[in-house]
Amino acid sequence: MNTKSTIQVLLLGSILLLSTFLVQTTAASPSRRVTLISSFNTHNPGMVMIYAAQGLGFFSKEGIELSIELSKGTGDAATLLAAGKGEFALTSPDAVMILVSKGANVVSVFTWIQGELNRLVVLEDSPFKEITDLRGKTIGIPFLGAAASYVLLRELKLSGMKEGEVNMVPVGLGPGAVEALIQRKVDALMTPSYGSVMYLSQTKGPKMREIPLKGRPIPTMVLAASKKMLETERAMVVGVARAMAKGILYTMANSSGAVEIMGKMYPELVASRDLVEFNTRYLSGVHICGEGKERPVGWHDPEAWSEAQKLYEGLGVIPKGVIPESCYANDLLKEINDFDRSEIERIARSGRPESVEEPIWSVPPLTLMAVLLLAVGVATIAVVRKRGSRTMSSLPKKALSP
């Protein structure tokens, strides 16, 4: 290769290197910081699919830097959203309906957890077969005002009972709530922590069983935003929901991989790895998404929302006249689900939990710049030497003689 060709190759290589560096720097720098208000007061392993989406770079690919803020429950999260303390809130349908009934401009844009997680559980050796057998007994619930308490009130009403005929006691969530039942501090447990119930029942005992519920399932958790932001920043709203959809699908395909990613971000959440993985498999396999092959991820089921509205209205949680269709939006779902599912499944099957957003170049930016400058320098020296050689060769031979 002659000098001219060498210079051209070096210059081309330098340009390509610089272009790659600039493109990757731009892609790796989120353009929009977004606050998501969680309904939990601590980071919670139940949010594993969102942590997985973060760790896999699904949010950054949408140009979003996600910040998760904690709250004191679904109602508090929705109230903070309405007050402008964040762009999104993970909350419940009842909290959205309550705000809408008060004139707040909020809407659910994505159903995070389809169906009803709450289960009524008793010890296997207990004499209770139906909810009417619990008349005068103590039933544990997560906390007052939790969706589980509304479900319990619904079941009491469907069974011809009144609220005062049982004693509802807050026992929290997770294994601690199950221990309250195991230690017979409560006679039954209405809880969304059914994964923990099954795991402890199978591994530690004593055995537990369900009392069947009579009511129709209602949505458990949703992603809510302001209607104004939906109008002014639709692309950003779609991007956040799309990243969540990818995280859900990844978790459904590789629950242990999702737990591993969460563990790197929040090690304290996987102190009991077996329990967390069991819970994640239960959630992702039964309740998260619920779209099967017919509905897109994030679908708002009109019948389920109508059922929820009837429940909350009947219990006096919301006033009469709340229109369920005004509380959710399904028109974003085509855009939200506009991605290659097979690619998410491929990533999940690969068993590699590291970020899919890792840059091709693993060297630091300063090193890249140094290489670039070196390449330019080499090219410049080659040009100077070539010109010098031409100048010397153009002089008369006499002038070159001593």
Contacts in CASP RR format, 6 or more apart in sequence:
PFRMAT RR
TARGET T0000
AUTHOR 0000-0000-0000
METHOD contacts of the structure
MODEL  1
MNTKSTIQVLLLGSILLLSTFLVQTTAASPSRRVTLISSFNTHNPGMVMI
YAAQGLGFFSKEGIELSIELSKGTGDAATLLAAGKGEFALTSPDAVMILV
SKGANVVSVFTWIQGELNRLVVLEDSPFKEITDLRGKTIGIPFLGAAASY
VLLRELKLSGMKEGEVNMVPVGLGPGAVEALIQRKVDALMTPSYGSVMYL
SQTKGPKMREIPLKGRPIPTMVLAASKKMLETERAMVVGVARAMAKGILY
TMANSSGAVEIMGKMYPELVASRDLVEFNTRYLSGVHICGEGKERPVGWH
DPEAWSEAQKLYEGLGVIPKGVIPESCYANDLLKEINDFDRSEIERIARS
GRPESVEEPIWSVPPLTLMAVLLLAVGVATIAVVRKRGSRTMSSLPKKAL
SP
1 9 0 8 1.000
3 382 0 8 1.000
3 385 0 8 1.000
3 386 0 8 1.000
4 386 0 8 1.000
6 382 0 8 1.000
7 379 0 8 1.000
7 382 0 8 1.000
7 383 0 8 1.000
7 386 0 8 1.000
10 375 0 8 1.000
10 376 0 8 1.000
10 378 0 8 1.000
10 379 0 8 1.000
10 382 0 8 1.000
11 376 0 8 1.000
11 379 0 8 1.000
13 375 0 8 1.000
14 372 0 8 1.000
14 375 0 8 1.000
14 376 0 8 1.000
14 379 0 8 1.000
17 368 0 8 1.000
17 371 0 8 1.000
17 372 0 8 1.000
17 375 0 8 1.000
18 372 0 8 1.000
20 360 0 8 1.000
20 361 0 8 1.000
21 361 0 8 1.000
21 365 0 8 1.000
21 368 0 8 1.000
21 369 0 8 1.000
21 372 0 8 1.000
24 359 0 8 1.000
24 360 0 8 1.000
24 361 0 8 1.000
25 365 0 8 1.000
27 357 0 8 1.000
27 359 0 8 1.000
28 60 0 8 1.000
28 357 0 8 1.000
28 359 0 8 1.000
30 59 0 8 1.000
30 60 0 8 1.000
30 63 0 8 1.000
30 64 0 8 1.000
30 65 0 8 1.000
31 63 0 8 1.000
31 64 0 8 1.000
32 63 0 8 1.000
32 64 0 8 1.000
32 65 0 8 1.000
32 236 0 8 1.000
33 64 0 8 1.000
33 65 0 8 1.000
33 67 0 8 1.000
34 59 0 8 1.000
34 64 0 8 1.000
34 65 0 8 1.000
34 66 0 8 1.000
34 67 0 8 1.000
34 87 0 8 1.000
34 88 0 8 1.000
34 236 0 8 1.000
34 240 0 8 1.000
35 67 0 8 1.000
35 68 0 8 1.000
35 69 0 8 1.000
35 85 0 8 1.000
35 86 0 8 1.000
35 87 0 8 1.000
35 88 0 8 1.000
36 50 0 8 1.000
36 66 0 8 1.000
36 67 0 8 1.000
36 68 0 8 1.000
36 69 0 8 1.000
36 86 0 8 1.000
36 87 0 8 1.000
36 88 0 8 1.000
36 89 0 8 1.000
36 90 0 8 1.000
36 240 0 8 1.000
37 69 0 8 1.000
37 70 0 8 1.000
37 71 0 8 1.000
37 77 0 8 1.000
37 80 0 8 1.000
37 81 0 8 1.000
37 85 0 8 1.000
37 86 0 8 1.000
37 88 0 8 1.000
37 89 0 8 1.000
37 90 0 8 1.000
37 91 0 8 1.000
38 44 0 8 1.000
38 47 0 8 1.000
38 68 0 8 1.000
38 69 0 8 1.000
38 70 0 8 1.000
38 71 0 8 1.000
38 77 0 8 1.000
38 90 0 8 1.000
39 71 0 8 1.000
39 73 0 8 1.000
39 74 0 8 1.000
39 75 0 8 1.000
39 76 0 8 1.000
39 77 0 8 1.000
39 89 0 8 1.000
39 90 0 8 1.000
39 91 0 8 1.000
39 92 0 8 1.000
39 221 0 8 1.000
40 47 0 8 1.000
40 70 0 8 1.000
40 71 0 8 1.000
40 73 0 8 1.000
41 70 0 8 1.000
41 71 0 8 1.000
41 72 0 8 1.000
41 73 0 8 1.000
42 70 0 8 1.000
43 68 0 8 1.000
43 70 0 8 1.000
43 266 0 8 1.000
43 268 0 8 1.000
43 269 0 8 1.000
44 269 0 8 1.000
45 259 0 8 1.000
45 262 0 8 1.000
45 269 0 8 1.000
45 270 0 8 1.000
45 276 0 8 1.000
45 279 0 8 1.000
45 280 0 8 1.000
46 279 0 8 1.000
46 280 0 8 1.000
46 283 0 8 1.000
47 68 0 8 1.000
47 90 0 8 1.000
48 251 0 8 1.000
48 255 0 8 1.000
48 258 0 8 1.000
48 259 0 8 1.000
48 262 0 8 1.000
48 276 0 8 1.000
48 280 0 8 1.000
48 283 0 8 1.000
49 244 0 8 1.000
49 247 0 8 1.000
49 248 0 8 1.000
49 250 0 8 1.000
49 251 0 8 1.000
49 258 0 8 1.000
49 284 0 8 1.000
49 288 0 8 1.000
50 68 0 8 1.000
50 244 0 8 1.000
50 247 0 8 1.000
51 258 0 8 1.000
51 261 0 8 1.000
51 262 0 8 1.000
51 265 0 8 1.000
51 266 0 8 1.000
52 247 0 8 1.000
52 250 0 8 1.000
52 251 0 8 1.000
52 257 0 8 1.000
52 258 0 8 1.000
52 261 0 8 1.000
52 262 0 8 1.000
53 59 0 8 1.000
53 243 0 8 1.000
53 244 0 8 1.000
53 246 0 8 1.000
53 247 0 8 1.000
53 250 0 8 1.000
54 66 0 8 1.000
54 265 0 8 1.000
55 261 0 8 1.000
55 264 0 8 1.000
55 265 0 8 1.000
55 355 0 8 1.000
56 246 0 8 1.000
56 247 0 8 1.000
56 250 0 8 1.000
56 261 0 8 1.000
56 347 0 8 1.000
56 353 0 8 1.000
56 355 0 8 1.000
56 356 0 8 1.000
56 357 0 8 1.000
57 243 0 8 1.000
57 355 0 8 1.000
57 356 0 8 1.000
57 357 0 8 1.000
58 242 0 8 1.000
58 243 0 8 1.000
58 246 0 8 1.000
58 247 0 8 1.000
58 356 0 8 1.000
59 65 0 8 1.000
59 66 0 8 1.000
59 240 0 8 1.000
59 243 0 8 1.000
60 357 0 8 1.000
61 243 0 8 1.000
61 356 0 8 1.000
61 357 0 8 1.000
62 236 0 8 1.000
62 239 0 8 1.000
62 240 0 8 1.000
62 242 0 8 1.000
62 243 0 8 1.000
63 239 0 8 1.000
64 236 0 8 1.000
64 239 0 8 1.000
64 240 0 8 1.000
64 243 0 8 1.000
66 240 0 8 1.000
66 243 0 8 1.000
69 80 0 8 1.000
69 85 0 8 1.000
69 86 0 8 1.000
71 77 0 8 1.000
71 80 0 8 1.000
71 89 0 8 1.000
73 91 0 8 1.000
74 90 0 8 1.000
74 91 0 8 1.000
74 92 0 8 1.000
74 94 0 8 1.000
74 95 0 8 1.000
74 146 0 8 1.000
74 147 0 8 1.000
74 221 0 8 1.000
75 91 0 8 1.000
75 92 0 8 1.000
75 95 0 8 1.000
75 98 0 8 1.000
77 89 0 8 1.000
77 90 0 8 1.000
77 91 0 8 1.000
77 95 0 8 1.000
78 89 0 8 1.000
78 91 0 8 1.000
78 92 0 8 1.000
78 95 0 8 1.000
78 96 0 8 1.000
78 98 0 8 1.000
78 99 0 8 1.000
78 106 0 8 1.000
78 224 0 8 1.000
79 95 0 8 1.000
79 99 0 8 1.000
80 86 0 8 1.000
80 89 0 8 1.000
81 88 0 8 1.000
81 89 0 8 1.000
81 91 0 8 1.000
81 106 0 8 1.000
81 224 0 8 1.000
81 225 0 8 1.000
81 226 0 8 1.000
82 99 0 8 1.000
82 104 0 8 1.000
82 105 0 8 1.000
82 106 0 8 1.000
82 226 0 8 1.000
84 226 0 8 1.000
87 225 0 8 1.000
87 226 0 8 1.000
87 229 0 8 1.000
87 236 0 8 1.000
87 240 0 8 1.000
88 223 0 8 1.000
88 224 0 8 1.000
88 225 0 8 1.000
88 240 0 8 1.000
89 223 0 8 1.000
89 224 0 8 1.000
89 225 0 8 1.000
90 112 0 8 1.000
90 221 0 8 1.000
90 222 0 8 1.000
90 223 0 8 1.000
90 224 0 8 1.000
91 221 0 8 1.000
91 222 0 8 1.000
91 224 0 8 1.000
92 147 0 8 1.000
92 219 0 8 1.000
92 220 0 8 1.000
92 221 0 8 1.000
92 222 0 8 1.000
93 108 0 8 1.000
93 218 0 8 1.000
93 219 0 8 1.000
93 222 0 8 1.000
93 305 0 8 1.000
93 308 0 8 1.000
93 327 0 8 1.000
94 147 0 8 1.000
94 150 0 8 1.000
94 308 0 8 1.000
94 312 0 8 1.000
94 317 0 8 1.000
94 318 0 8 1.000
95 224 0 8 1.000
96 106 0 8 1.000
96 107 0 8 1.000
96 108 0 8 1.000
96 222 0 8 1.000
96 224 0 8 1.000
96 327 0 8 1.000
96 328 0 8 1.000
97 308 0 8 1.000
97 309 0 8 1.000
97 312 0 8 1.000
97 317 0 8 1.000
97 318 0 8 1.000
97 322 0 8 1.000
97 324 0 8 1.000
97 327 0 8 1.000
98 312 0 8 1.000
98 317 0 8 1.000
98 318 0 8 1.000
99 106 0 8 1.000
100 106 0 8 1.000
100 107 0 8 1.000
100 322 0 8 1.000
100 326 0 8 1.000
100 327 0 8 1.000
101 318 0 8 1.000
101 319 0 8 1.000
101 321 0 8 1.000
101 322 0 8 1.000
105 226 0 8 1.000
105 227 0 8 1.000
105 228 0 8 1.000
106 224 0 8 1.000
106 225 0 8 1.000
106 226 0 8 1.000
106 227 0 8 1.000
107 224 0 8 1.000
107 225 0 8 1.000
107 226 0 8 1.000
107 227 0 8 1.000
107 230 0 8 1.000
107 326 0 8 1.000
107 327 0 8 1.000
107 328 0 8 1.000
107 329 0 8 1.000
108 222 0 8 1.000
108 223 0 8 1.000
108 224 0 8 1.000
108 300 0 8 1.000
108 327 0 8 1.000
108 328 0 8 1.000
108 329 0 8 1.000
109 222 0 8 1.000
109 223 0 8 1.000
109 224 0 8 1.000
109 225 0 8 1.000
109 230 0 8 1.000
109 237 0 8 1.000
109 241 0 8 1.000
109 328 0 8 1.000
109 329 0 8 1.000
109 332 0 8 1.000
110 222 0 8 1.000
110 223 0 8 1.000
110 241 0 8 1.000
110 244 0 8 1.000
110 245 0 8 1.000
110 298 0 8 1.000
110 332 0 8 1.000
110 336 0 8 1.000
111 219 0 8 1.000
111 221 0 8 1.000
111 222 0 8 1.000
111 223 0 8 1.000
111 298 0 8 1.000
111 299 0 8 1.000
111 300 0 8 1.000
111 301 0 8 1.000
111 328 0 8 1.000
112 220 0 8 1.000
112 221 0 8 1.000
112 222 0 8 1.000
112 223 0 8 1.000
112 244 0 8 1.000
112 288 0 8 1.000
112 298 0 8 1.000
113 219 0 8 1.000
113 220 0 8 1.000
113 221 0 8 1.000
113 283 0 8 1.000
113 287 0 8 1.000
113 288 0 8 1.000
114 219 0 8 1.000
114 220 0 8 1.000
114 287 0 8 1.000
114 288 0 8 1.000
114 289 0 8 1.000
114 290 0 8 1.000
114 291 0 8 1.000
114 298 0 8 1.000
114 299 0 8 1.000
114 301 0 8 1.000
114 304 0 8 1.000
115 217 0 8 1.000
115 218 0 8 1.000
115 219 0 8 1.000
115 220 0 8 1.000
115 287 0 8 1.000
115 290 0 8 1.000
115 304 0 8 1.000
116 151 0 8 1.000
116 213 0 8 1.000
116 217 0 8 1.000
116 218 0 8 1.000
116 220 0 8 1.000
117 192 0 8 1.000
117 194 0 8 1.000
117 220 0 8 1.000
117 287 0 8 1.000
118 147 0 8 1.000
118 148 0 8 1.000
118 151 0 8 1.000
118 152 0 8 1.000
118 190 0 8 1.000
118 191 0 8 1.000
118 192 0 8 1.000
118 194 0 8 1.000
118 213 0 8 1.000
118 220 0 8 1.000
119 190 0 8 1.000
119 191 0 8 1.000
119 192 0 8 1.000
119 194 0 8 1.000
119 197 0 8 1.000
119 210 0 8 1.000
119 213 0 8 1.000
120 131 0 8 1.000
120 139 0 8 1.000
120 152 0 8 1.000
120 155 0 8 1.000
120 188 0 8 1.000
120 189 0 8 1.000
120 190 0 8 1.000
120 210 0 8 1.000
120 211 0 8 1.000
120 213 0 8 1.000
121 181 0 8 1.000
121 188 0 8 1.000
121 189 0 8 1.000
121 190 0 8 1.000
121 191 0 8 1.000
121 194 0 8 1.000
121 197 0 8 1.000
121 208 0 8 1.000
121 209 0 8 1.000
121 210 0 8 1.000
121 211 0 8 1.000
122 128 0 8 1.000
122 181 0 8 1.000
122 187 0 8 1.000
122 188 0 8 1.000
122 189 0 8 1.000
122 208 0 8 1.000
122 209 0 8 1.000
122 211 0 8 1.000
123 181 0 8 1.000
123 182 0 8 1.000
123 184 0 8 1.000
123 206 0 8 1.000
123 207 0 8 1.000
123 208 0 8 1.000
123 209 0 8 1.000
124 206 0 8 1.000
124 207 0 8 1.000
124 208 0 8 1.000
124 209 0 8 1.000
125 206 0 8 1.000
125 207 0 8 1.000
126 187 0 8 1.000
126 188 0 8 1.000
127 133 0 8 1.000
128 134 0 8 1.000
128 137 0 8 1.000
128 187 0 8 1.000
128 188 0 8 1.000
128 211 0 8 1.000
129 211 0 8 1.000
130 159 0 8 1.000
130 211 0 8 1.000
131 155 0 8 1.000
131 156 0 8 1.000
131 159 0 8 1.000
131 161 0 8 1.000
131 211 0 8 1.000
132 159 0 8 1.000
132 160 0 8 1.000
132 161 0 8 1.000
134 166 0 8 1.000
134 187 0 8 1.000
134 188 0 8 1.000
135 161 0 8 1.000
135 165 0 8 1.000
135 166 0 8 1.000
136 165 0 8 1.000
136 166 0 8 1.000
136 167 0 8 1.000
137 166 0 8 1.000
137 167 0 8 1.000
137 187 0 8 1.000
137 188 0 8 1.000
138 166 0 8 1.000
138 167 0 8 1.000
138 168 0 8 1.000
138 169 0 8 1.000
138 185 0 8 1.000
138 186 0 8 1.000
138 187 0 8 1.000
138 188 0 8 1.000
139 152 0 8 1.000
139 166 0 8 1.000
139 167 0 8 1.000
139 168 0 8 1.000
139 169 0 8 1.000
139 186 0 8 1.000
139 187 0 8 1.000
139 188 0 8 1.000
139 189 0 8 1.000
139 190 0 8 1.000
140 168 0 8 1.000
140 169 0 8 1.000
140 170 0 8 1.000
140 171 0 8 1.000
140 177 0 8 1.000
140 180 0 8 1.000
140 181 0 8 1.000
140 186 0 8 1.000
140 188 0 8 1.000
140 189 0 8 1.000
140 190 0 8 1.000
140 191 0 8 1.000
141 148 0 8 1.000
141 149 0 8 1.000
141 152 0 8 1.000
141 168 0 8 1.000
141 169 0 8 1.000
141 170 0 8 1.000
141 171 0 8 1.000
141 190 0 8 1.000
141 191 0 8 1.000
142 148 0 8 1.000
142 149 0 8 1.000
142 170 0 8 1.000
142 171 0 8 1.000
142 172 0 8 1.000
142 173 0 8 1.000
142 177 0 8 1.000
142 191 0 8 1.000
142 192 0 8 1.000
142 193 0 8 1.000
143 170 0 8 1.000
143 172 0 8 1.000
144 168 0 8 1.000
144 170 0 8 1.000
147 192 0 8 1.000
147 220 0 8 1.000
148 190 0 8 1.000
148 191 0 8 1.000
148 192 0 8 1.000
149 168 0 8 1.000
149 190 0 8 1.000
150 311 0 8 1.000
150 312 0 8 1.000
150 315 0 8 1.000
150 317 0 8 1.000
151 190 0 8 1.000
151 213 0 8 1.000
151 218 0 8 1.000
152 166 0 8 1.000
152 168 0 8 1.000
152 190 0 8 1.000
153 163 0 8 1.000
153 315 0 8 1.000
154 215 0 8 1.000
154 311 0 8 1.000
154 315 0 8 1.000
155 213 0 8 1.000
155 214 0 8 1.000
155 215 0 8 1.000
156 162 0 8 1.000
156 163 0 8 1.000
156 165 0 8 1.000
156 166 0 8 1.000
157 315 0 8 1.000
158 214 0 8 1.000
158 215 0 8 1.000
159 214 0 8 1.000
169 186 0 8 1.000
171 177 0 8 1.000
171 180 0 8 1.000
171 185 0 8 1.000
171 186 0 8 1.000
171 189 0 8 1.000
173 191 0 8 1.000
173 192 0 8 1.000
173 193 0 8 1.000
174 191 0 8 1.000
174 193 0 8 1.000
174 196 0 8 1.000
175 193 0 8 1.000
175 196 0 8 1.000
175 200 0 8 1.000
175 272 0 8 1.000
175 275 0 8 1.000
176 196 0 8 1.000
177 189 0 8 1.000
177 191 0 8 1.000
177 193 0 8 1.000
177 196 0 8 1.000
178 189 0 8 1.000
178 191 0 8 1.000
178 193 0 8 1.000
178 196 0 8 1.000
178 197 0 8 1.000
178 200 0 8 1.000
178 208 0 8 1.000
180 186 0 8 1.000
180 189 0 8 1.000
181 188 0 8 1.000
181 189 0 8 1.000
181 208 0 8 1.000
182 200 0 8 1.000
182 205 0 8 1.000
182 206 0 8 1.000
188 211 0 8 1.000
189 197 0 8 1.000
191 197 0 8 1.000
192 220 0 8 1.000
193 279 0 8 1.000
194 282 0 8 1.000
195 278 0 8 1.000
195 279 0 8 1.000
195 282 0 8 1.000
195 283 0 8 1.000
196 275 0 8 1.000
196 279 0 8 1.000
197 208 0 8 1.000
198 278 0 8 1.000
198 282 0 8 1.000
199 274 0 8 1.000
199 275 0 8 1.000
199 278 0 8 1.000
199 279 0 8 1.000
200 208 0 8 1.000
201 207 0 8 1.000
201 208 0 8 1.000
203 274 0 8 1.000
216 304 0 8 1.000
216 307 0 8 1.000
217 304 0 8 1.000
217 307 0 8 1.000
218 304 0 8 1.000
218 305 0 8 1.000
218 307 0 8 1.000
218 308 0 8 1.000
218 311 0 8 1.000
219 300 0 8 1.000
219 301 0 8 1.000
219 304 0 8 1.000
219 305 0 8 1.000
219 308 0 8 1.000
220 287 0 8 1.000
222 300 0 8 1.000
222 328 0 8 1.000
223 240 0 8 1.000
223 241 0 8 1.000
223 244 0 8 1.000
225 237 0 8 1.000
229 236 0 8 1.000
229 237 0 8 1.000
230 237 0 8 1.000
230 329 0 8 1.000
230 332 0 8 1.000
234 332 0 8 1.000
237 332 0 8 1.000
238 332 0 8 1.000
238 335 0 8 1.000
238 336 0 8 1.000
239 336 0 8 1.000
241 298 0 8 1.000
241 332 0 8 1.000
241 336 0 8 1.000
242 335 0 8 1.000
242 336 0 8 1.000
242 337 0 8 1.000
242 338 0 8 1.000
242 339 0 8 1.000
245 297 0 8 1.000
245 298 0 8 1.000
245 336 0 8 1.000
245 337 0 8 1.000
245 339 0 8 1.000
246 339 0 8 1.000
246 344 0 8 1.000
247 258 0 8 1.000
247 344 0 8 1.000
248 284 0 8 1.000
248 288 0 8 1.000
248 289 0 8 1.000
248 297 0 8 1.000
249 289 0 8 1.000
249 297 0 8 1.000
249 341 0 8 1.000
249 344 0 8 1.000
249 345 0 8 1.000
249 348 0 8 1.000
250 258 0 8 1.000
250 344 0 8 1.000
250 347 0 8 1.000
250 348 0 8 1.000
251 258 0 8 1.000
251 280 0 8 1.000
251 283 0 8 1.000
251 284 0 8 1.000
251 288 0 8 1.000
252 284 0 8 1.000
252 285 0 8 1.000
252 288 0 8 1.000
252 289 0 8 1.000
253 344 0 8 1.000
253 345 0 8 1.000
253 348 0 8 1.000
253 349 0 8 1.000
254 348 0 8 1.000
254 349 0 8 1.000
254 351 0 8 1.000
255 277 0 8 1.000
255 280 0 8 1.000
255 281 0 8 1.000
255 284 0 8 1.000
256 277 0 8 1.000
256 280 0 8 1.000
257 348 0 8 1.000
257 351 0 8 1.000
257 353 0 8 1.000
258 280 0 8 1.000
258 284 0 8 1.000
258 353 0 8 1.000
259 270 0 8 1.000
259 273 0 8 1.000
259 276 0 8 1.000
259 277 0 8 1.000
259 280 0 8 1.000
260 353 0 8 1.000
261 353 0 8 1.000
262 269 0 8 1.000
262 270 0 8 1.000
262 276 0 8 1.000
263 269 0 8 1.000
263 270 0 8 1.000
264 353 0 8 1.000
269 276 0 8 1.000
270 276 0 8 1.000
289 297 0 8 1.000
289 298 0 8 1.000
290 299 0 8 1.000
291 297 0 8 1.000
291 298 0 8 1.000
291 299 0 8 1.000
295 301 0 8 1.000
296 333 0 8 1.000
296 334 0 8 1.000
296 336 0 8 1.000
296 337 0 8 1.000
297 333 0 8 1.000
297 336 0 8 1.000
297 337 0 8 1.000
298 333 0 8 1.000
298 336 0 8 1.000
299 330 0 8 1.000
299 333 0 8 1.000
300 328 0 8 1.000
300 329 0 8 1.000
300 330 0 8 1.000
302 324 0 8 1.000
302 325 0 8 1.000
305 324 0 8 1.000
305 325 0 8 1.000
305 327 0 8 1.000
305 328 0 8 1.000
306 324 0 8 1.000
308 324 0 8 1.000
309 318 0 8 1.000
309 322 0 8 1.000
309 324 0 8 1.000
311 317 0 8 1.000
312 318 0 8 1.000
312 322 0 8 1.000
313 319 0 8 1.000
313 320 0 8 1.000
313 321 0 8 1.000
313 322 0 8 1.000
347 356 0 8 1.000
361 368 0 8 1.000
392 400 0 8 1.000
END
